[in-house]
Amino acid sequence: MEEMFIIMWIVVISGVLYSFKQFGDKKYSTGMSDAINMHHSGALKYRMVPTKNGKNKIEIKVNGG
């Protein structure tokens, strides 16, 4: 009986972790699609800005924001 309880919890926890992973993947894909559309329409502007260390940093600006 105790083994079934442990197996049941493992299945439930695995399902929850899988659901969180799928949710994160979907949000990432949606955000990436939005950024590509904003870039294509001209609403997203970015430029390279040198830092004090000599490295480049990306400055992103959203029109209207």
PDBQT receptor file of N, H, CA, C and O in Angstrom, charges set to zero:
ATOM      1  N   MET A   1       0.828  -1.200   0.000  1.00  0.00    +0.000 N 
ATOM      2  CA  MET A   1       0.000   0.000   0.000  1.00  0.00    +0.000 C 
ATOM      3  C   MET A   1       0.872   1.265   0.000  1.00  0.00    +0.000 C 
ATOM      4  O   MET A   1       0.579   2.230  -0.705  1.00  0.00    +0.000 OA
ATOM      5  N   GLU A   2       1.938   1.244   0.794  1.00  0.00    +0.000 N 
ATOM      6  H   GLU A   2       2.176   0.460   1.366  1.00  0.00    +0.000 HD
ATOM      7  CA  GLU A   2       2.812   2.406   0.876  1.00  0.00    +0.000 C 
ATOM      8  C   GLU A   2       3.532   2.655  -0.459  1.00  0.00    +0.000 C 
ATOM      9  O   GLU A   2       3.788   3.800  -0.832  1.00  0.00    +0.000 OA
ATOM     10  N   GLU A   3       3.855   1.563  -1.169  1.00  0.00    +0.000 N 
ATOM     11  H   GLU A   3       3.647   0.633  -0.866  1.00  0.00    +0.000 HD
ATOM     12  CA  GLU A   3       4.526   1.700  -2.464  1.00  0.00    +0.000 C 
ATOM     13  C   GLU A   3       3.618   2.400  -3.469  1.00  0.00    +0.000 C 
ATOM     14  O   GLU A   3       4.078   3.225  -4.259  1.00  0.00    +0.000 OA
ATOM     15  N   MET A   4       2.348   2.074  -3.439  1.00  0.00    +0.000 N 
ATOM     16  H   MET A   4       1.974   1.404  -2.798  1.00  0.00    +0.000 HD
ATOM     17  CA  MET A   4       1.383   2.714  -4.349  1.00  0.00    +0.000 C 
ATOM     18  C   MET A   4       1.269   4.208  -4.052  1.00  0.00    +0.000 C 
ATOM     19  O   MET A   4       1.171   5.022  -4.971  1.00  0.00    +0.000 OA
ATOM     20  N   PHE A   5       1.281   4.560  -2.797  1.00  0.00    +0.000 N 
ATOM     21  H   PHE A   5       1.360   3.899  -2.051  1.00  0.00    +0.000 HD
ATOM     22  CA  PHE A   5       1.209   5.961  -2.396  1.00  0.00    +0.000 C 
ATOM     23  C   PHE A   5       2.416   6.731  -2.923  1.00  0.00    +0.000 C 
ATOM     24  O   PHE A   5       2.268   7.840  -3.438  1.00  0.00    +0.000 OA
ATOM     25  N   ILE A   6       3.595   6.159  -2.800  1.00  0.00    +0.000 N 
ATOM     26  H   ILE A   6       3.716   5.258  -2.382  1.00  0.00    +0.000 HD
ATOM     27  CA  ILE A   6       4.823   6.792  -3.272  1.00  0.00    +0.000 C 
ATOM     28  C   ILE A   6       4.798   6.906  -4.801  1.00  0.00    +0.000 C 
ATOM     29  O   ILE A   6       5.149   7.951  -5.348  1.00  0.00    +0.000 OA
ATOM     30  N   ILE A   7       4.390   5.848  -5.482  1.00  0.00    +0.000 N 
ATOM     31  H   ILE A   7       4.105   4.999  -5.037  1.00  0.00    +0.000 HD
ATOM     32  CA  ILE A   7       4.302   5.875  -6.953  1.00  0.00    +0.000 C 
ATOM     33  C   ILE A   7       3.304   6.931  -7.407  1.00  0.00    +0.000 C 
ATOM     34  O   ILE A   7       3.552   7.647  -8.376  1.00  0.00    +0.000 OA
ATOM     35  N   MET A   8       2.176   7.028  -6.707  1.00  0.00    +0.000 N 
ATOM     36  H   MET A   8       1.975   6.446  -5.919  1.00  0.00    +0.000 HD
ATOM     37  CA  MET A   8       1.159   8.020  -7.059  1.00  0.00    +0.000 C 
ATOM     38  C   MET A   8       1.736   9.437  -6.937  1.00  0.00    +0.000 C 
ATOM     39  O   MET A   8       1.508  10.267  -7.817  1.00  0.00    +0.000 OA
ATOM     40  N   TRP A   9       2.465   9.720  -5.882  1.00  0.00    +0.000 N 
ATOM     41  H   TRP A   9       2.650   9.045  -5.167  1.00  0.00    +0.000 HD
ATOM     42  CA  TRP A   9       3.050  11.051  -5.701  1.00  0.00    +0.000 C 
ATOM     43  C   TRP A   9       4.119  11.341  -6.750  1.00  0.00    +0.000 C 
ATOM     44  O   TRP A   9       4.232  12.473  -7.219  1.00  0.00    +0.000 OA
ATOM     45  N   ILE A  10       4.891  10.348  -7.116  1.00  0.00    +0.000 N 
ATOM     46  H   ILE A  10       4.799   9.428  -6.734  1.00  0.00    +0.000 HD
ATOM     47  CA  ILE A  10       5.899  10.536  -8.166  1.00  0.00    +0.000 C 
ATOM     48  C   ILE A  10       5.227  10.897  -9.478  1.00  0.00    +0.000 C 
ATOM     49  O   ILE A  10       5.698  11.785 -10.189  1.00  0.00    +0.000 OA
ATOM     50  N   VAL A  11       4.140  10.228  -9.809  1.00  0.00    +0.000 N 
ATOM     51  H   VAL A  11       3.757   9.507  -9.231  1.00  0.00    +0.000 HD
ATOM     52  CA  VAL A  11       3.397  10.519 -11.038  1.00  0.00    +0.000 C 
ATOM     53  C   VAL A  11       2.813  11.929 -10.986  1.00  0.00    +0.000 C 
ATOM     54  O   VAL A  11       2.893  12.664 -11.971  1.00  0.00    +0.000 OA
ATOM     55  N   VAL A  12       2.237  12.310  -9.873  1.00  0.00    +0.000 N 
ATOM     56  H   VAL A  12       2.172  11.713  -9.073  1.00  0.00    +0.000 HD
ATOM     57  CA  VAL A  12       1.640  13.641  -9.734  1.00  0.00    +0.000 C 
ATOM     58  C   VAL A  12       2.711  14.728  -9.842  1.00  0.00    +0.000 C 
ATOM     59  O   VAL A  12       2.514  15.714 -10.553  1.00  0.00    +0.000 OA
ATOM     60  N   ILE A  13       3.819  14.566  -9.161  1.00  0.00    +0.000 N 
ATOM     61  H   ILE A  13       3.979  13.765  -8.584  1.00  0.00    +0.000 HD
ATOM     62  CA  ILE A  13       4.898  15.560  -9.204  1.00  0.00    +0.000 C 
ATOM     63  C   ILE A  13       5.484  15.645 -10.611  1.00  0.00    +0.000 C 
ATOM     64  O   ILE A  13       5.791  16.740 -11.083  1.00  0.00    +0.000 OA
ATOM     65  N   SER A  14       5.642  14.517 -11.280  1.00  0.00    +0.000 N 
ATOM     66  H   SER A  14       5.392  13.628 -10.896  1.00  0.00    +0.000 HD
ATOM     67  CA  SER A  14       6.148  14.527 -12.652  1.00  0.00    +0.000 C 
ATOM     68  C   SER A  14       5.198  15.280 -13.573  1.00  0.00    +0.000 C 
ATOM     69  O   SER A  14       5.645  16.031 -14.440  1.00  0.00    +0.000 OA
ATOM     70  N   GLY A  15       3.913  15.093 -13.399  1.00  0.00    +0.000 N 
ATOM     71  H   GLY A  15       3.550  14.483 -12.694  1.00  0.00    +0.000 HD
ATOM     72  CA  GLY A  15       2.922  15.802 -14.208  1.00  0.00    +0.000 C 
ATOM     73  C   GLY A  15       2.960  17.297 -13.978  1.00  0.00    +0.000 C 
ATOM     74  O   GLY A  15       2.850  18.075 -14.926  1.00  0.00    +0.000 OA
ATOM     75  N   VAL A  16       3.113  17.707 -12.738  1.00  0.00    +0.000 N 
ATOM     76  H   VAL A  16       3.202  17.075 -11.968  1.00  0.00    +0.000 HD
ATOM     77  CA  VAL A  16       3.191  19.130 -12.419  1.00  0.00    +0.000 C 
ATOM     78  C   VAL A  16       4.444  19.753 -13.029  1.00  0.00    +0.000 C 
ATOM     79  O   VAL A  16       4.369  20.832 -13.617  1.00  0.00    +0.000 OA
ATOM     80  N   LEU A  17       5.585  19.096 -12.900  1.00  0.00    +0.000 N 
ATOM     81  H   LEU A  17       5.646  18.220 -12.422  1.00  0.00    +0.000 HD
ATOM     82  CA  LEU A  17       6.829  19.606 -13.468  1.00  0.00    +0.000 C 
ATOM     83  C   LEU A  17       6.744  19.691 -14.986  1.00  0.00    +0.000 C 
ATOM     84  O   LEU A  17       7.214  20.664 -15.575  1.00  0.00    +0.000 OA
ATOM     85  N   TYR A  18       6.157  18.697 -15.623  1.00  0.00    +0.000 N 
ATOM     86  H   TYR A  18       5.775  17.907 -15.144  1.00  0.00    +0.000 HD
ATOM     87  CA  TYR A  18       5.981  18.709 -17.073  1.00  0.00    +0.000 C 
ATOM     88  C   TYR A  18       5.079  19.874 -17.498  1.00  0.00    +0.000 C 
ATOM     89  O   TYR A  18       5.350  20.537 -18.500  1.00  0.00    +0.000 OA
ATOM     90  N   SER A  19       4.018  20.119 -16.742  1.00  0.00    +0.000 N 
ATOM     91  H   SER A  19       3.798  19.580 -15.928  1.00  0.00    +0.000 HD
ATOM     92  CA  SER A  19       3.105  21.223 -17.057  1.00  0.00    +0.000 C 
ATOM     93  C   SER A  19       3.812  22.565 -16.944  1.00  0.00    +0.000 C 
ATOM     94  O   SER A  19       3.620  23.431 -17.798  1.00  0.00    +0.000 OA
ATOM     95  N   PHE A  20       4.624  22.756 -15.912  1.00  0.00    +0.000 N 
ATOM     96  H   PHE A  20       4.780  22.053 -15.219  1.00  0.00    +0.000 HD
ATOM     97  CA  PHE A  20       5.374  24.007 -15.767  1.00  0.00    +0.000 C 
ATOM     98  C   PHE A  20       6.340  24.206 -16.924  1.00  0.00    +0.000 C 
ATOM     99  O   PHE A  20       6.488  25.321 -17.423  1.00  0.00    +0.000 OA
ATOM    100  N   LYS A  21       6.997  23.140 -17.352  1.00  0.00    +0.000 N 
ATOM    101  H   LYS A  21       6.877  22.234 -16.946  1.00  0.00    +0.000 HD
ATOM    102  CA  LYS A  21       7.939  23.227 -18.463  1.00  0.00    +0.000 C 
ATOM    103  C   LYS A  21       7.207  23.618 -19.744  1.00  0.00    +0.000 C 
ATOM    104  O   LYS A  21       7.675  24.486 -20.481  1.00  0.00    +0.000 OA
ATOM    105  N   GLN A  22       6.085  22.999 -20.012  1.00  0.00    +0.000 N 
ATOM    106  H   GLN A  22       5.704  22.294 -19.413  1.00  0.00    +0.000 HD
ATOM    107  CA  GLN A  22       5.318  23.311 -21.221  1.00  0.00    +0.000 C 
ATOM    108  C   GLN A  22       4.815  24.749 -21.178  1.00  0.00    +0.000 C 
ATOM    109  O   GLN A  22       4.826  25.436 -22.200  1.00  0.00    +0.000 OA
ATOM    110  N   PHE A  23       4.373  25.215 -20.010  1.00  0.00    +0.000 N 
ATOM    111  H   PHE A  23       4.364  24.658 -19.180  1.00  0.00    +0.000 HD
ATOM    112  CA  PHE A  23       3.906  26.597 -19.869  1.00  0.00    +0.000 C 
ATOM    113  C   PHE A  23       5.030  27.572 -20.163  1.00  0.00    +0.000 C 
ATOM    114  O   PHE A  23       4.817  28.563 -20.862  1.00  0.00    +0.000 OA
ATOM    115  N   GLY A  24       6.232  27.311 -19.640  1.00  0.00    +0.000 N 
ATOM    116  H   GLY A  24       6.405  26.507 -19.072  1.00  0.00    +0.000 HD
ATOM    117  CA  GLY A  24       7.377  28.182 -19.879  1.00  0.00    +0.000 C 
ATOM    118  C   GLY A  24       7.786  28.197 -21.342  1.00  0.00    +0.000 C 
ATOM    119  O   GLY A  24       8.111  29.254 -21.882  1.00  0.00    +0.000 OA
ATOM    120  N   ASP A  25       7.774  27.043 -21.989  1.00  0.00    +0.000 N 
ATOM    121  H   ASP A  25       7.509  26.184 -21.550  1.00  0.00    +0.000 HD
ATOM    122  CA  ASP A  25       8.122  26.971 -23.409  1.00  0.00    +0.000 C 
ATOM    123  C   ASP A  25       7.133  27.768 -24.250  1.00  0.00    +0.000 C 
ATOM    124  O   ASP A  25       7.529  28.450 -25.195  1.00  0.00    +0.000 OA
ATOM    125  N   LYS A  26       5.858  27.686 -23.913  1.00  0.00    +0.000 N 
ATOM    126  H   LYS A  26       5.537  27.132 -23.145  1.00  0.00    +0.000 HD
ATOM    127  CA  LYS A  26       4.833  28.415 -24.665  1.00  0.00    +0.000 C 
ATOM    128  C   LYS A  26       5.010  29.921 -24.490  1.00  0.00    +0.000 C 
ATOM    129  O   LYS A  26       4.907  30.672 -25.460  1.00  0.00    +0.000 OA
ATOM    130  N   LYS A  27       5.273  30.367 -23.272  1.00  0.00    +0.000 N 
ATOM    131  H   LYS A  27       5.357  29.757 -22.483  1.00  0.00    +0.000 HD
ATOM    132  CA  LYS A  27       5.468  31.798 -23.018  1.00  0.00    +0.000 C 
ATOM    133  C   LYS A  27       6.703  32.314 -23.746  1.00  0.00    +0.000 C 
ATOM    134  O   LYS A  27       6.678  33.421 -24.284  1.00  0.00    +0.000 OA
ATOM    135  N   TYR A  28       7.782  31.534 -23.774  1.00  0.00    +0.000 N 
ATOM    136  H   TYR A  28       7.802  30.635 -23.337  1.00  0.00    +0.000 HD
ATOM    137  CA  TYR A  28       9.001  31.933 -24.470  1.00  0.00    +0.000 C 
ATOM    138  C   TYR A  28       8.723  32.077 -25.967  1.00  0.00    +0.000 C 
ATOM    139  O   TYR A  28       9.144  33.054 -26.587  1.00  0.00    +0.000 OA
ATOM    140  N   SER A  29       8.019  31.112 -26.543  1.00  0.00    +0.000 N 
ATOM    141  H   SER A  29       7.677  30.318 -26.039  1.00  0.00    +0.000 HD
ATOM    142  CA  SER A  29       7.697  31.159 -27.970  1.00  0.00    +0.000 C 
ATOM    143  C   SER A  29       6.826  32.362 -28.298  1.00  0.00    +0.000 C 
ATOM    144  O   SER A  29       7.038  33.025 -29.314  1.00  0.00    +0.000 OA
ATOM    145  N   THR A  30       5.848  32.648 -27.448  1.00  0.00    +0.000 N 
ATOM    146  H   THR A  30       5.676  32.110 -26.623  1.00  0.00    +0.000 HD
ATOM    147  CA  THR A  30       4.970  33.792 -27.667  1.00  0.00    +0.000 C 
ATOM    148  C   THR A  30       5.759  35.096 -27.580  1.00  0.00    +0.000 C 
ATOM    149  O   THR A  30       5.566  35.986 -28.408  1.00  0.00    +0.000 OA
ATOM    150  N   GLY A  31       6.632  35.221 -26.604  1.00  0.00    +0.000 N 
ATOM    151  H   GLY A  31       6.788  34.498 -25.931  1.00  0.00    +0.000 HD
ATOM    152  CA  GLY A  31       7.441  36.428 -26.454  1.00  0.00    +0.000 C 
ATOM    153  C   GLY A  31       8.383  36.625 -27.630  1.00  0.00    +0.000 C 
ATOM    154  O   GLY A  31       8.565  37.748 -28.099  1.00  0.00    +0.000 OA
ATOM    155  N   MET A  32       8.978  35.548 -28.105  1.00  0.00    +0.000 N 
ATOM    156  H   MET A  32       8.829  34.636 -27.723  1.00  0.00    +0.000 HD
ATOM    157  CA  MET A  32       9.880  35.631 -29.245  1.00  0.00    +0.000 C 
ATOM    158  C   MET A  32       9.113  36.053 -30.494  1.00  0.00    +0.000 C 
ATOM    159  O   MET A  32       9.601  36.877 -31.267  1.00  0.00    +0.000 OA
ATOM    160  N   SER A  33       7.927  35.504 -30.700  1.00  0.00    +0.000 N 
ATOM    161  H   SER A  33       7.531  34.835 -30.072  1.00  0.00    +0.000 HD
ATOM    162  CA  SER A  33       7.096  35.887 -31.850  1.00  0.00    +0.000 C 
ATOM    163  C   SER A  33       6.712  37.359 -31.777  1.00  0.00    +0.000 C 
ATOM    164  O   SER A  33       6.740  38.060 -32.789  1.00  0.00    +0.000 OA
ATOM    165  N   ASP A  34       6.354  37.830 -30.592  1.00  0.00    +0.000 N 
ATOM    166  H   ASP A  34       6.331  37.261 -29.770  1.00  0.00    +0.000 HD
ATOM    167  CA  ASP A  34       6.014  39.247 -30.416  1.00  0.00    +0.000 C 
ATOM    168  C   ASP A  34       7.198  40.142 -30.741  1.00  0.00    +0.000 C 
ATOM    169  O   ASP A  34       7.035  41.170 -31.399  1.00  0.00    +0.000 OA
ATOM    170  N   ALA A  35       8.388  39.766 -30.289  1.00  0.00    +0.000 N 
ATOM    171  H   ALA A  35       8.521  38.931 -29.755  1.00  0.00    +0.000 HD
ATOM    172  CA  ALA A  35       9.583  40.571 -30.545  1.00  0.00    +0.000 C 
ATOM    173  C   ALA A  35       9.898  40.621 -32.039  1.00  0.00    +0.000 C 
ATOM    174  O   ALA A  35      10.273  41.673 -32.558  1.00  0.00    +0.000 OA
ATOM    175  N   ILE A  36       9.749  39.500 -32.727  1.00  0.00    +0.000 N 
ATOM    176  H   ILE A  36       9.444  38.646 -32.305  1.00  0.00    +0.000 HD
ATOM    177  CA  ILE A  36      10.001  39.477 -34.173  1.00  0.00    +0.000 C 
ATOM    178  C   ILE A  36       8.996  40.359 -34.905  1.00  0.00    +0.000 C 
ATOM    179  O   ILE A  36       9.371  41.104 -35.810  1.00  0.00    +0.000 OA
ATOM    180  N   ASN A  37       7.729  40.282 -34.524  1.00  0.00    +0.000 N 
ATOM    181  H   ASN A  37       7.425  39.676 -33.789  1.00  0.00    +0.000 HD
ATOM    182  CA  ASN A  37       6.708  41.121 -35.157  1.00  0.00    +0.000 C 
ATOM    183  C   ASN A  37       6.956  42.599 -34.886  1.00  0.00    +0.000 C 
ATOM    184  O   ASN A  37       6.791  43.426 -35.782  1.00  0.00    +0.000 OA
ATOM    185  N   MET A  38       7.350  42.943 -33.656  1.00  0.00    +0.000 N 
ATOM    186  H   MET A  38       7.484  42.271 -32.928  1.00  0.00    +0.000 HD
ATOM    187  CA  MET A  38       7.630  44.345 -33.317  1.00  0.00    +0.000 C 
ATOM    188  C   MET A  38       8.842  44.850 -34.096  1.00  0.00    +0.000 C 
ATOM    189  O   MET A  38       8.853  46.001 -34.531  1.00  0.00    +0.000 OA
ATOM    190  N   HIS A  39       9.847  44.022 -34.277  1.00  0.00    +0.000 N 
ATOM    191  H   HIS A  39       9.838  43.087 -33.923  1.00  0.00    +0.000 HD
ATOM    192  CA  HIS A  39      11.020  44.408 -35.049  1.00  0.00    +0.000 C 
ATOM    193  C   HIS A  39      10.638  44.637 -36.516  1.00  0.00    +0.000 C 
ATOM    194  O   HIS A  39      11.060  45.615 -37.134  1.00  0.00    +0.000 OA
ATOM    195  N   HIS A  40       9.844  43.729 -37.053  1.00  0.00    +0.000 N 
ATOM    196  H   HIS A  40       9.502  42.935 -36.551  1.00  0.00    +0.000 HD
ATOM    197  CA  HIS A  40       9.437  43.820 -38.458  1.00  0.00    +0.000 C 
ATOM    198  C   HIS A  40       8.574  45.067 -38.720  1.00  0.00    +0.000 C 
ATOM    199  O   HIS A  40       8.702  45.705 -39.765  1.00  0.00    +0.000 OA
ATOM    200  N   SER A  41       7.708  45.402 -37.778  1.00  0.00    +0.000 N 
ATOM    201  H   SER A  41       7.604  44.884 -36.929  1.00  0.00    +0.000 HD
ATOM    202  CA  SER A  41       6.818  46.562 -37.960  1.00  0.00    +0.000 C 
ATOM    203  C   SER A  41       7.509  47.879 -37.601  1.00  0.00    +0.000 C 
ATOM    204  O   SER A  41       6.949  48.948 -37.845  1.00  0.00    +0.000 OA
ATOM    205  N   GLY A  42       8.702  47.825 -37.034  1.00  0.00    +0.000 N 
ATOM    206  H   GLY A  42       9.157  46.957 -36.836  1.00  0.00    +0.000 HD
ATOM    207  CA  GLY A  42       9.438  49.037 -36.689  1.00  0.00    +0.000 C 
ATOM    208  C   GLY A  42       9.154  49.553 -35.294  1.00  0.00    +0.000 C 
ATOM    209  O   GLY A  42       9.637  50.627 -34.935  1.00  0.00    +0.000 OA
ATOM    210  N   ALA A  43       8.388  48.827 -34.496  1.00  0.00    +0.000 N 
ATOM    211  H   ALA A  43       7.996  47.955 -34.788  1.00  0.00    +0.000 HD
ATOM    212  CA  ALA A  43       8.066  49.271 -33.138  1.00  0.00    +0.000 C 
ATOM    213  C   ALA A  43       9.198  48.974 -32.163  1.00  0.00    +0.000 C 
ATOM    214  O   ALA A  43       9.233  49.539 -31.069  1.00  0.00    +0.000 OA
ATOM    215  N   LEU A  44      10.114  48.104 -32.541  1.00  0.00    +0.000 N 
ATOM    216  H   LEU A  44      10.085  47.646 -33.430  1.00  0.00    +0.000 HD
ATOM    217  CA  LEU A  44      11.223  47.717 -31.669  1.00  0.00    +0.000 C 
ATOM    218  C   LEU A  44      12.517  48.224 -32.289  1.00  0.00    +0.000 C 
ATOM    219  O   LEU A  44      12.868  47.855 -33.410  1.00  0.00    +0.000 OA
ATOM    220  N   LYS A  45      13.216  49.067 -31.555  1.00  0.00    +0.000 N 
ATOM    221  H   LYS A  45      12.931  49.367 -30.645  1.00  0.00    +0.000 HD
ATOM    222  CA  LYS A  45      14.486  49.623 -32.021  1.00  0.00    +0.000 C 
ATOM    223  C   LYS A  45      15.580  49.194 -31.058  1.00  0.00    +0.000 C 
ATOM    224  O   LYS A  45      15.357  49.129 -29.850  1.00  0.00    +0.000 OA
ATOM    225  N   TYR A  46      16.743  48.905 -31.578  1.00  0.00    +0.000 N 
ATOM    226  H   TYR A  46      16.925  48.958 -32.560  1.00  0.00    +0.000 HD
ATOM    227  CA  TYR A  46      17.866  48.551 -30.719  1.00  0.00    +0.000 C 
ATOM    228  C   TYR A  46      19.158  49.054 -31.338  1.00  0.00    +0.000 C 
ATOM    229  O   TYR A  46      19.256  49.247 -32.549  1.00  0.00    +0.000 OA
ATOM    230  N   ARG A  47      20.148  49.261 -30.474  1.00  0.00    +0.000 N 
ATOM    231  H   ARG A  47      20.068  49.104 -29.490  1.00  0.00    +0.000 HD
ATOM    232  CA  ARG A  47      21.457  49.697 -30.934  1.00  0.00    +0.000 C 
ATOM    233  C   ARG A  47      22.520  49.175 -29.977  1.00  0.00    +0.000 C 
ATOM    234  O   ARG A  47      22.248  48.857 -28.820  1.00  0.00    +0.000 OA
ATOM    235  N   MET A  48      23.730  49.098 -30.496  1.00  0.00    +0.000 N 
ATOM    236  H   MET A  48      23.951  49.356 -31.436  1.00  0.00    +0.000 HD
ATOM    237  CA  MET A  48      24.861  48.638 -29.697  1.00  0.00    +0.000 C 
ATOM    238  C   MET A  48      25.488  49.844 -29.003  1.00  0.00    +0.000 C 
ATOM    239  O   MET A  48      25.771  50.860 -29.638  1.00  0.00    +0.000 OA
ATOM    240  N   VAL A  49      25.700  49.721 -27.695  1.00  0.00    +0.000 N 
ATOM    241  H   VAL A  49      25.470  48.896 -27.179  1.00  0.00    +0.000 HD
ATOM    242  CA  VAL A  49      26.284  50.794 -26.897  1.00  0.00    +0.000 C 
ATOM    243  C   VAL A  49      27.539  50.250 -26.214  1.00  0.00    +0.000 C 
ATOM    244  O   VAL A  49      27.460  49.265 -25.480  1.00  0.00    +0.000 OA
ATOM    245  N   PRO A  50      28.699  50.878 -26.446  1.00  0.00    +0.000 N 
ATOM    246  CA  PRO A  50      29.913  50.390 -25.775  1.00  0.00    +0.000 C 
ATOM    247  C   PRO A  50      29.900  50.756 -24.288  1.00  0.00    +0.000 C 
ATOM    248  O   PRO A  50      29.456  51.840 -23.909  1.00  0.00    +0.000 OA
ATOM    249  N   THR A  51      30.391  49.837 -23.453  1.00  0.00    +0.000 N 
ATOM    250  H   THR A  51      30.752  48.956 -23.761  1.00  0.00    +0.000 HD
ATOM    251  CA  THR A  51      30.479  50.098 -22.018  1.00  0.00    +0.000 C 
ATOM    252  C   THR A  51      31.882  50.601 -21.685  1.00  0.00    +0.000 C 
ATOM    253  O   THR A  51      32.745  50.682 -22.559  1.00  0.00    +0.000 OA
ATOM    254  N   LYS A  52      32.096  50.932 -20.431  1.00  0.00    +0.000 N 
ATOM    255  H   LYS A  52      31.394  50.866 -19.721  1.00  0.00    +0.000 HD
ATOM    256  CA  LYS A  52      33.414  51.399 -19.976  1.00  0.00    +0.000 C 
ATOM    257  C   LYS A  52      34.478  50.320 -20.137  1.00  0.00    +0.000 C 
ATOM    258  O   LYS A  52      35.655  50.622 -20.335  1.00  0.00    +0.000 OA
ATOM    259  N   ASN A  53      34.058  49.063 -20.052  1.00  0.00    +0.000 N 
ATOM    260  H   ASN A  53      33.102  48.818 -19.891  1.00  0.00    +0.000 HD
ATOM    261  CA  ASN A  53      34.989  47.942 -20.164  1.00  0.00    +0.000 C 
ATOM    262  C   ASN A  53      35.365  47.630 -21.603  1.00  0.00    +0.000 C 
ATOM    263  O   ASN A  53      36.214  46.773 -21.846  1.00  0.00    +0.000 OA
ATOM    264  N   GLY A  54      34.750  48.309 -22.556  1.00  0.00    +0.000 N 
ATOM    265  H   GLY A  54      34.061  49.006 -22.359  1.00  0.00    +0.000 HD
ATOM    266  CA  GLY A  54      35.023  48.046 -23.961  1.00  0.00    +0.000 C 
ATOM    267  C   GLY A  54      34.126  46.986 -24.569  1.00  0.00    +0.000 C 
ATOM    268  O   GLY A  54      34.267  46.655 -25.746  1.00  0.00    +0.000 OA
ATOM    269  N   LYS A  55      33.214  46.456 -23.789  1.00  0.00    +0.000 N 
ATOM    270  H   LYS A  55      33.099  46.725 -22.832  1.00  0.00    +0.000 HD
ATOM    271  CA  LYS A  55      32.271  45.465 -24.308  1.00  0.00    +0.000 C 
ATOM    272  C   LYS A  55      31.039  46.184 -24.857  1.00  0.00    +0.000 C 
ATOM    273  O   LYS A  55      30.745  47.316 -24.473  1.00  0.00    +0.000 OA
ATOM    274  N   ASN A  56      30.335  45.518 -25.750  1.00  0.00    +0.000 N 
ATOM    275  H   ASN A  56      30.575  44.599 -26.062  1.00  0.00    +0.000 HD
ATOM    276  CA  ASN A  56      29.111  46.095 -26.308  1.00  0.00    +0.000 C 
ATOM    277  C   ASN A  56      27.899  45.620 -25.529  1.00  0.00    +0.000 C 
ATOM    278  O   ASN A  56      27.815  44.464 -25.113  1.00  0.00    +0.000 OA
ATOM    279  N   LYS A  57      26.964  46.538 -25.343  1.00  0.00    +0.000 N 
ATOM    280  H   LYS A  57      27.032  47.477 -25.681  1.00  0.00    +0.000 HD
ATOM    281  CA  LYS A  57      25.711  46.256 -24.664  1.00  0.00    +0.000 C 
ATOM    282  C   LYS A  57      24.585  46.604 -25.637  1.00  0.00    +0.000 C 
ATOM    283  O   LYS A  57      24.709  47.564 -26.397  1.00  0.00    +0.000 OA
ATOM    284  N   ILE A  58      23.522  45.866 -25.628  1.00  0.00    +0.000 N 
ATOM    285  H   ILE A  58      23.421  45.085 -25.010  1.00  0.00    +0.000 HD
ATOM    286  CA  ILE A  58      22.389  46.159 -26.513  1.00  0.00    +0.000 C 
ATOM    287  C   ILE A  58      21.390  47.010 -25.755  1.00  0.00    +0.000 C 
ATOM    288  O   ILE A  58      20.934  46.641 -24.673  1.00  0.00    +0.000 OA
ATOM    289  N   GLU A  59      21.053  48.162 -26.339  1.00  0.00    +0.000 N 
ATOM    290  H   GLU A  59      21.424  48.462 -27.218  1.00  0.00    +0.000 HD
ATOM    291  CA  GLU A  59      20.010  49.028 -25.763  1.00  0.00    +0.000 C 
ATOM    292  C   GLU A  59      18.759  48.857 -26.606  1.00  0.00    +0.000 C 
ATOM    293  O   GLU A  59      18.772  49.110 -27.810  1.00  0.00    +0.000 OA
ATOM    294  N   ILE A  60      17.685  48.428 -25.973  1.00  0.00    +0.000 N 
ATOM    295  H   ILE A  60      17.674  48.222 -24.994  1.00  0.00    +0.000 HD
ATOM    296  CA  ILE A  60      16.430  48.153 -26.674  1.00  0.00    +0.000 C 
ATOM    297  C   ILE A  60      15.415  49.218 -26.307  1.00  0.00    +0.000 C 
ATOM    298  O   ILE A  60      15.259  49.562 -25.136  1.00  0.00    +0.000 OA
ATOM    299  N   LYS A  61      14.721  49.742 -27.321  1.00  0.00    +0.000 N 
ATOM    300  H   LYS A  61      14.847  49.462 -28.273  1.00  0.00    +0.000 HD
ATOM    301  CA  LYS A  61      13.703  50.759 -27.108  1.00  0.00    +0.000 C 
ATOM    302  C   LYS A  61      12.441  50.339 -27.836  1.00  0.00    +0.000 C 
ATOM    303  O   LYS A  61      12.492  49.918 -28.992  1.00  0.00    +0.000 OA
ATOM    304  N   VAL A  62      11.321  50.454 -27.166  1.00  0.00    +0.000 N 
ATOM    305  H   VAL A  62      11.279  50.797 -26.228  1.00  0.00    +0.000 HD
ATOM    306  CA  VAL A  62      10.028  50.141 -27.767  1.00  0.00    +0.000 C 
ATOM    307  C   VAL A  62       9.330  51.467 -28.027  1.00  0.00    +0.000 C 
ATOM    308  O   VAL A  62       9.141  52.266 -27.109  1.00  0.00    +0.000 OA
ATOM    309  N   ASN A  63       8.949  51.700 -29.273  1.00  0.00    +0.000 N 
ATOM    310  H   ASN A  63       9.102  51.052 -30.018  1.00  0.00    +0.000 HD
ATOM    311  CA  ASN A  63       8.242  52.944 -29.605  1.00  0.00    +0.000 C 
ATOM    312  C   ASN A  63       6.915  52.987 -28.858  1.00  0.00    +0.000 C 
ATOM    313  O   ASN A  63       6.173  52.006 -28.821  1.00  0.00    +0.000 OA
ATOM    314  N   GLY A  64       6.634  54.132 -28.269  1.00  0.00    +0.000 N 
ATOM    315  H   GLY A  64       7.237  54.929 -28.299  1.00  0.00    +0.000 HD
ATOM    316  CA  GLY A  64       5.415  54.302 -27.499  1.00  0.00    +0.000 C 
ATOM    317  C   GLY A  64       5.559  53.814 -26.074  1.00  0.00    +0.000 C 
ATOM    318  O   GLY A  64       4.586  53.836 -25.320  1.00  0.00    +0.000 OA
ATOM    319  N   GLY A  65       6.735  53.375 -25.685  1.00  0.00    +0.000 N 
ATOM    320  H   GLY A  65       7.525  53.356 -26.297  1.00  0.00    +0.000 HD
ATOM    321  CA  GLY A  65       6.911  52.836 -24.342  1.00  0.00    +0.000 C 
ATOM    322  C   GLY A  65       7.977  53.535 -23.570  1.00  0.00    +0.000 C 
ATOM    323  O   GLY A  65       8.236  53.185 -22.418  1.00  0.00    +0.000 OA
TER     324      GLY A  65
